[in-house]
Amino acid sequence: MRTTLGRHERHDLVVRRFAEACRRGDVNDLAAILSAETVGTCDSGGLVVPSDEPVRGRVEVARFVMTLCERAGVDVAVESVNGRAGLVLREGSRAVAVLGAESAGYEITTLWIVLNPAKLGDWHRG
């Protein structure tokens, strides 16, 4: 009987834990899942956030993600993003953000956050 998780299974577990922390609105739990050197890179097309400069550090990235999750009516779903577990944030049937993640061990090291409305159309439902 295997007792250790493979790389992809660990990644899925970490992303699911991250999603649960997002749903609970717990910024401390979010930060605990991120590595100290986590980088969050946004693609907003200059339309959503004032800068597409990366957000660096576990606390800063956790706070940024929490601002996305705290929008009224946002649903957090774990879905396949670029072939790996990631997050899709939706308001009703409309995607407002897609987060791809890279992990190492049991921490997220990198988040790619798509906020550009022109790139979210394929993620809408209905």
NORVEN-V158881 format. One record per residue. SS is DSSP state (A for helix, B for strand, O for the rest). OMEGA is omega in degrees with one decimal (999 if undefined). D_LAST is the distance of its C-alpha to the last C-alpha in whole Angstrom. Layout:
# NORVEN-V158881
{{SS,OMEGA,D_LAST} {SS,OMEGA,D_LAST}}
This chain:
# NORVEN-V158881
{{O,-178.4,43} {O,-179.1,41} {O,178.8,41} {O,179.6,39} {O,173.6,36} {O,-177.1,35} {A,-178.3,34} {A,177.3,30} {A,176.8,30} {A,179.5,32} {A,179.7,29} {A,179.3,26} {A,-179.4,28} {A,-179.6,29} {A,177.3,25} {A,175.8,24} {A,178.3,27} {A,178.9,26} {A,179.4,23} {A,177.3,25} {A,176.0,27} {A,-179.3,24} {A,179.6,23} {A,-178.1,26} {O,-175.4,27} {O,-176.8,30} {A,178.4,31} {A,176.4,34} {A,176.0,32} {A,-178.4,30} {A,-178.4,33} {A,-178.8,35} {A,-179.2,32} {B,174.4,33} {B,-179.0,36} {B,-177.5,38} {B,-178.0,38} {B,176.2,34} {B,174.0,33} {B,-179.3,29} {B,-176.8,28} {B,170.1,26} {B,179.1,24} {O,-177.0,23} {O,-177.4,24} {O,-174.5,27} {O,-171.1,24} {O,177.6,23} {O,-175.1,26} {O,-177.8,30} {O,174.6,31} {O,177.4,29} {O,179.6,33} {O,173.3,32} {B,-173.5,32} {B,175.6,35} {O,-173.9,36} {A,-177.2,35} {A,-178.4,35} {A,179.2,34} {A,178.9,31} {A,179.6,30} {A,179.3,30} {A,179.5,28} {A,-179.6,25} {A,177.6,26} {A,177.1,25} {A,-175.8,22} {A,-176.2,21} {O,177.0,23} {O,-177.8,21} {O,174.4,20} {O,-178.5,17} {B,175.5,16} {B,179.7,15} {B,-179.2,17} {B,173.0,15} {B,-179.3,18} {B,177.6,16} {B,177.7,18} {B,-176.6,19} {O,175.4,21} {O,179.5,22} {B,177.8,23} {B,176.8,22} {B,-178.3,20} {B,171.1,18} {B,177.6,15} {B,-178.3,15} {B,167.8,12} {B,-172.5,12} {O,-179.2,10} {O,-175.4,6} {B,175.6,9} {B,176.7,11} {B,177.4,15} {B,172.6,17} {B,-178.0,17} {B,171.0,20} {B,-175.4,22} {B,169.3,26} {B,-177.9,29} {B,173.0,31} {B,-175.2,35} {O,-179.3,36} {O,178.9,34} {B,172.2,33} {B,-178.3,31} {B,-176.8,33} {B,171.5,30} {B,171.4,27} {B,-171.9,25} {B,178.5,23} {B,177.9,20} {O,-176.6,20} {O,-178.0,20} {A,-179.5,17} {A,-178.3,17} {A,-176.4,17} {A,-175.1,14} {A,-179.8,11} {A,-178.9,11} {A,177.5,10} {O,176.8,7} {O,173.2,4} {O,999,0}}
